[in-house]
Amino acid sequence: MIIRQFEFPRDYKPAMRLWRLCNPGIQLGRSDEPAEIQKKAAHDPDLFLVAQEGDQIIGTVIGGFDGRRGMMYHLAVAQEYRGQGISSRLVEELEDRLQKKGCHRYYLMVTYDNENAIRYYENHGWELMRLYTYAKNLD
């Protein structure tokens, strides 16, 4: 297995297929449409990673950094590859890249009913912040 940068458009369909299989854990929306993913891949190409086994994408993670704080999105591993440390390797690589950019703290969001993800993050040193998250569409 290798970890490498996401390549648009080549990796878009396999990544989307993986994200759909991870639903409801990964919330898909307009920002996951091809044009939006292409923008993301162009903005922070080094923070958009895939785990690849042979010619198959088996994991993803998307990072973001605004110059002050970081964010993690779409950490996903194909069901048949879970429990092998792939998520941890993706997160470690993302964290290394964020640190090199000067990021000291980063965040993620998990739906309250995604118990597997909650356990995973709590077991890996993440702390629960009791906040409200708001969203607003700009169109």
Buried (B, 14 or more C-beta within 10 A) or exposed (E): BEBEBBEBEEBBEBBBEBBEEBEEBBBBEEEBEEEEBEEBBEEBEBBBBBBBBEEEBBBBBBBBBEEEEBBBBBBBBBEEBBEBEBBEBBBEBBBEBBEEEEBEEBEBEBEEEBEEBBEBBEEEEBEEEEEEEEEEEEE
